Amino acid sequence: MQLWDDSGELIDHLAGHSGPIHALAFGPDGQTLASGGADGTVRIWDVHSRAPRHEPLEHGLVVWDVAFSPDGTTLASVGEDQQVRLWDVASGAPMGAPLSGHSSGIWDVDFSPDGSMLASGSSDGTVRLWDVKTHQFVREMRLLDARVTALSFSPDGGTLVSGASDGSIRLWNPRTGETRGDPIRGHLGSVWVLHYLPDGKTLASGSDDRTVRLWEVAETRPLGRPLMGHNLVLSIAYSPDGKTLATGGSDAGVEEATLRLWDVATGDQRGLTLTTPQGEVWSLAFSPDGGLLAAGGKDGTIQFWDPVSGLPRARIQAHSAEVHGLAFTPDGRILVSASEDGTARLWDPSTGQPRGNPLDQGEAATDLAFSPQGQQLAVASADGAVRLWDVRTEELIGRPLFGHNAPVYGVAFSADGGSIYSAGSDGSIRRWDSRSGAPKGDPIFGHDGDVYAVATDPKDRTLASGGADGTVRLWDVATGHPKGQAFEGSDFWIWNLAFRPDGKELASASLDGTARLWDLDPDSWSRSACAIANRDLSEDEWVRFLGEEIPYQPVCP
């Protein structure tokens, strides 16, 4: 090996390998260098002294790539033995057993920028993702008829790029395993090197066609406006006029539960953060006149607030466990709550007194929704059912709606009241006839994992869902088909969703501590398309990113 300074002057030679050297990587401190070669060893060098820090690390067969973790404490190496090996940089000792799963030699390995994830690409045509902390396999992405020869995470960790033996470059969502857009083509040979520039907008690629290419990697995922401040966001609600958004959850370093009010137009917080001794705020609901805000807590209480002054009103001990759902009837005379204790309860919000007896759900009541006229109440349950209740008589209507084979976490009525939508941890969204209780159409699948939230827009055209894969997805109500690409940007579960009353915006609550506002205005989307691509979209791109509902049109001046 030869060391050069940044002026191009040769500094020194490092000798030790007994064959060709295929892999080199500097540690983040710039004073540590790792090498891997055809002799089946990995070596860690002190750049200052030019001496190896440890005895050679035995890999067995040819080593094709090495990579340091972002904190420099771990080294990953891969090669012809089809395994990913992790080494402690300080001691040179192996960190656990090798990671096995590939069926052919591994060409490349890369850590995510936060060091939590490791990606490996192999001649077997797969990219495999691994949890660095647990050493467990996470997911696999597969190419057709090509070897994976290069990998690189984007600077924000939101995209993983792969290069292949057929000259193609693909962008992946590492959280879901889905591809982003079509393959990038231009190279005439295998892509052996990929590297993002620091701005995250430009990708460099090197190929055995003897070219290096720079690509403008347009961001194809719509990132909603983030509202930040909470440590966890568990609940979300729009005011009836759509001008204020309430978010509830908890904050780091704050023992009490927290609630924030936001100006929807500017994204700025209104007033001070509201605190309440409820543990965490699990549910929120505005009264129809906007004069009252109800917050359901981890401790089973409901706290009432004046949303204008930010002053607390009454607090009632409503349940013996978390209050997962709250909703007012359209006339504002009844507030209903759903709880982990297995009941739903009706309340008079003017007095804080219960109305009638608890409605037994069998197991935890996870969400609820009133029909548009307020005559029926749908309650989702951890036993996999949705139960429909007559609000006036407090009697169960028909039999429970069973279809999910796992807990149901979300429920919503259509705007006309004719349909009920449910979302469950079986990964499906189901539609029911609210009159007969019969299923309507086939279940909708698209999320990678549990679906925690579902909401319908005021015009009954769009269904929104959010889940454990960190995505928000829009569906055409008439067909059940996806509308455009999934909305991404959250690093953890999407726990709650709410449409703005005019239907032009969707709010999501995530356990990564952010609430996001997603622009659903078709006119705004078409204007944004030009800014994203810096050119007119093709008709195929238009359908992929904006959906079929918006007619295709040139948008760039």
N, C-alpha and C positions, 0 to 999 in steps of 0.2 A: 504494500500500500504506500502511496505517496501523500504527504500532507503539503498543502499550499496555503499561503496567506491570501487575503482578499485583493492584494496587488498583483497576484499571479506569480509570486516568487515561490520556488520550491523550498520547503522548510526541512523535511526529513523523510526517511523511509521507515515503515514499520514492517517487520518480518515475523512470521510465525506460522501462517497457514502453509500446508504442504501441497496445495493445489489452487486452482482459480478461486477468486473471491467474488461471490455473486451478490452480496448484500452489505451495505454500510448504513449506519445511522448515528447521528450525534444525539446525545442526551440533551435535555432542555437547558442544562447548565453550561453547555458548550465545552466542558472539560472531560466529558466521557464519550468514548466512541465504541460502537459495537460493530463487529464484522462476522459474516457467516460465509462458509465456502464449500467447495466440492469435497473437502476432506471430512465433512460431516461434523464440524465443530463450530461453536460460536465463541468468540473471544471479546472480552471487554477490556478496553485500553484507557489508560490515563493519558490524556492529550498532552499535559504539561511535561510529564516525565518520559513519555513515549513508551512506557512499560505496561505489560498486561497486569490487570488488577487481580486476576485469579488464574487458576489452571483452566485449560480449555473446557468449555461446557459441551459435553458429548450429545450430539443429536442422532448419530448413527449413520444416516444417509445425507445426501446433498442438502445443504441449507440454501433456500432461495430468497428468504427475506427476514429482516429483523426490524423491530419497532419498539421505541421507548414509550412508556405511559407518560401522560402530560406532566406528572409530578416527578418523573425520572427515577422512581423507585422500582419499577418493574420493566423487564425486557421480555418481549414476545418474539419467538422465532418459529419459522415454518419451513417445511421442505418436502423431500420425496418420501419421508416416512408417514405422510398423510396425517400428521398430528400437529396441534398447536401446543408449544411448550412455553411456560411462563417461568421466569427466573428472577430471583431477588438480586438487584443490581449490587447492593452493598456486600453481600456474602457470596454471590455466585451460586447459591443453592436453588434447586428447583422448587417452585411454589405449587405444591400439589401434583396430582397425576396429570399427564398430558391430556389435552382436550381432543377426543376422538369423535369421528362422525363422517369425515370426508372419505371417499372411496378411491381417491387418486391423489397425486402429489399436489401440494399447496404452494401457489406461486406468490401470494401477497398477504400481508396482514397489516391492520391499521387500528389504532385506538380512537374512540370518539373523543372530542375535545374535553369533555368533562371526566374522561377516564373510566366511565361506568360500563362501557360496552367495547367489545372487540370484534372486528370483522375479519374473516378469512375467506380467500377466494381460491378455487381449486380447478384442476383440469377436469374434475367430474362435472363441471358446468354449474356449480352452486356457489353462492355466497352464504356463509353461515355466521350468525351473530351469537355472541357469547356474553353472559353476565360476568364481568371481571371479578366482582366480589365473591360470588357463589361458585364460579366456574361452571355454571349450568348453561346448556344450550337454550337459546331464546327462540330463534326462527330461522328459516331457510328461504332464500330467493334463488330461483333456478332459471338458467338460460337454456335455450334450445339449440343444440348442435354447435356449441362453442365453449371453449375453455375460458375461465375467468383468470385473467393475467395481471390485473392491476386494480387497486382500490384506493379511495381517498374519501374521508369525511369532509363536509363543508365546515368552515370555521365555527358556525353556530350549532353544528351537530345535527341539524334538521334534515340533511340530505347525505346519502352515501352514493358515491359514484363508482361504477365498475367499468373496466376496460376488458375487451375480449379478443380472442384469437381471430375472430372474423372482422376485426377492425372497428367494431361498434363500441359506443360508450353509452351507458345507461344510468339514469338517475333514479334512485330508490328512496322511499320513505322508510327509514330504519325502524320506526315505531309500528308500522303496519305490514311492511314487506311489499307494498304496492309500488309499481313503477310510476314515475312522474313523466308524462309525455312520451313521445316516440323516441326510439334510439337515435343518438347523434352519430351520423356517418360522415366519413371523409377520408379516413385513413385506409390505405390499401393493404396493410399488414397488421399483425397483432399489436395491440396497445399495451406497452410494457410499463409506462410511467404515467401517473396522474397526480396533479398537484393544484390545489386551489390557491389563488392569490389571496392575500389577507383581506381584501374587500369582500370576498365571498361571491363576487359577481363574474369573475373570470376564471376559467379552468384551463390549465396547460396540460397537454397530452403529448407523449412521445411514442413513436412506433418504429418497428423494424422496416417500415417503408422509407426510413431515413428522413422523416419530417417531424418537426415539433409544431404543434398547432395550438392556437389560443382561441378559446370559445367564450362567447358572451352567454353565460348560463342565465337565461331569463327566469325570474322567480314565477313559477306557475301556480303557486298555492296562494289563495287569498288570505292574507293575515288580517284578522279583525283588530279593531282598535283595542289595545289592552288597558284595563283599569286596574291599577296595581296598588297594593297596600296591605291586603290580608295575607295571612300565612296559609289559610284554607278558605276557599269560597264554596259554601255548601248550598246557598239559597240566593234567589234572584227574583225581582219583581219590578214591572213597570208601573208607574202611576197611571191612572186612567187617561190623563191628557198626553201621555207619552213623553213628557218633558223631563221626568225624573226617573232614575233607576236606583233601586235599593239593592244592596248586596249584604249578605250576612255570612258569618263564619267565625274565624278566630284569627288573632294576630300573634306573631312570635313575640315572646317576652311579656305578653299581657295575659293575666290570669283569667280575666273576664271575657265573655263573648263580645264580639264587635259587630257593629252595623254601620254601613256607610251609605250616604245619599249622594248621587252623582248627577251633574247637569249633562243630559244626553247630547245636547248640541255641541258642547265644548269638550266633554270628557273630564271636566274638573270636578273635584269633590265639593259638595255643598256643605258648609259648616264643619263642625268638629266630628271626629269619629265617636259614635255612640257606643257606650259600654254597658253591659248588663250581666248580672251574675247567673247566666243560664248555661255556662260551660261552653257551648257553641250554638250559633243560630242555624238551625237545620231547615227552617221554612219561613217564608215571608208571604204576605198578602196585603194589598191595599184595598180599602173599602171602595165601593163603586163611586162615591163622591170625592174620593181622594183625601178625606179628612182624617183617616185613621190608618195606621200601619200596624199589622199584627206580626209578631215574631215568635216562632216556635223554637224552644230550646232543647238542648241535650238533657236537661234536668226535668223535662216533662211539663215545663211551664209555658204559658203564652204571655208575652209582654206586649202591651199596647203602647204605641207612640203617637205623638202629634208630629207628622212629617214636615210641617211648616216650621215649627219652633224647635223641633228636635227634643222636646221635653217628654219624659216618660209619663204614661198614665197608669192604668191599673195593671197588675200582674196576677194571673190566676194559676193555681196548681191544677193543670188540666188532666195530666196523665202521670203514670208512674215510670215512664221511660221516654226516650226521644220523641219529639213531635216532628214527624217526617213530612207532613203536608198540611197546608192551610188554604182555605178558599171561602170567599164570601158569596152568598147568593146574589143574583143580579140586583135585587132591591136593597141589599145591604142589611137586611134584618136578621140574617143567620150567618154565623161563622162556623165552619166545620173543621175539625182537626183529625188527623190520622197519626197513629202512634205505634211505636215498637211494642207497646204493651198489648197489641192485638185488637185494639178497638178504634172506632171512629166516633167522635162525639160532636153534638150540635150545641151551639152556644148563642146566647143573646149578647151581642157585642156592646149593647148600651148598658147592661148591668153586670156582665161577666158571669151570669148564672147559666147552668146547663139547661138544655131543653130535652126532655125525655130521657130515655135510658141509653147507655152506650150501645153502639152497633158492633156486634161481635164479628170479627173477621177470621177467627180461627188461629191465625198466626199474625206476625207483625204486619201492620198496615203501613205500606211503604209510600203511597201517593194517593191523591184523590182529585176529582174534577166534577164540577157541576155541569149539567146540561145547560144550554144557552138560556132556557126559560127558568132554570132553577128548580125544576120539579123532580129531577132525578139526580142521584149522586152515584158516581162510579168510584169504587175503592179498590186499589191494587194491593195484593197481599203476597207475603213470602211463601205461601203454600202453592203458588203458581196460578192463582185464580184472580179474576176481576169480579167483584160483586156489585150489583146494581140495586140501589135502594130508592124507595119512594120517600121523598123528603117530608111530605105532609103526614103520612101514616107511620113512617119509620119502619116499614115492612120491606123485607127482601123481595125483589122483583125477579121471579123465575129462579132458575138454578144458577149457581156460580159459573162463570165463563172459564172453562178449563181448556187450555190448548198449549200453553207453555209447559215445558217439562222441568222448569226451574223457577225460582222466585221472579215475580213481576215487580219491576221497580218504577215504571212510569205509566201513566194513563192520561188520556185526553179525549174530549168530545170533539167531533167535527163542528164547524160553525153552524150548520143547519140542525145539529142534534141527532142526525140519523145514524151516525157511526161513532163507535168507540175505538180508540187505538190504544194498544198496550205494548210495552217494551219490557223484555226480560233478560235474565242472565243466560238464557239459552242462545243469545245472539240474534233473536228474531223480533220483528215488529208485526203485530197481528191486528186485523181489522174485524170488528164485530158489528152486526146489526143491532142497534140499541133497542129495537122493538121486539125482535124475535130471539135475540141472543145468539143467532147463528153466525158462524164465521163468514166473512165476505172476501173472496179471493184467496190467493196463496199468501203465506207468510213472506215478509220482506227480509232479505238477508243482505248484509254489506259490511257491517262492522266486524272487526277482528276481536271478538270477545263479547263481554256483557254489554247490553244496551241499558243505560240508566235513566235516560230522559227522552220524552217525546212531547211534541207540541204541534198545534195546527195553526195556520195563519187565518186571519179573519175572513178571507175570501174563499176558503176551502180549496185552494189550488195547490198548496205546498204543505208537506209534512216535514218536520225537522226532527232529527234524532241525534243523540250524543252518547258516547260510551267509553269503555275502558281503553280503547285504542287512542284516545285523545283527539278524536275527530268529531266534527259536526257534519252531518250529511242531510241533504235536502232531497225529497222524493216528490214525484208528481203524483198527486192524490188520485187522479183518474186512472193512471196506468201502473202505479207502483214502481216505476223506473226512476233511477237516480237523475237529479237535475244538476248537471255540471259536475265538477270535481268536489271531493270532500274538502271542507274547510279545516285547515290545520293551523297549528301555532301553539297549542297547549301541550305541556310536557307530561300531563297526567290525566286522570279520568275526567270526563265531562259529566258533571253530576246533576246539572239542572239547566233548563232552557226556557226562554220566554220570548214570544213575539211582541214587538211594539204594537200598540193598538191599531196603527195604520198599516201594519204588515210590511213596512219597508225596512225594518231592521230586526235582527234577532240577537238576543243576548245569551251568552253561555257562561256558566259558572264551573270552574275547574278546581280540582284539588291541588293544582300547582300554585294556587294563591292568586290567580288572575280571573277577572271577568273580562269578556271580550264582546265588542259590539260588531256585528257582521252586517255590512251594507247589502240589502236585498233589492234595492231600487234598480230596475232594469236599465234605466237611463244612465245611472251612475256606473253600473257595470260596463256598459259599452264604452263610456268615456275612459274608464280605467284600463280597458283592453289595449288601447293605443299606448298608454304610459308604460304598461307592463312589457309589451313586445317591441315597442319602438317602430312598429309597422302595422299595417292591417293584418288581422288574423286570417288564416285560410278558413274555408267553410268547416273543415274537419276540426280545426282548433276552436272555432267558435262554439260548436256543439259540445266539445269536450269540456271547455272551461265555463261557458255561459249557459249551456243547456239548449234544448230545442224550442223552448217557449218564446225566446226572444228572436225575432226574425234577423237573419244575417244581414249585415250592412257594413260598408267601409266606415271606419271611425277616425282614421288619422287624416289631418288636414293636408 
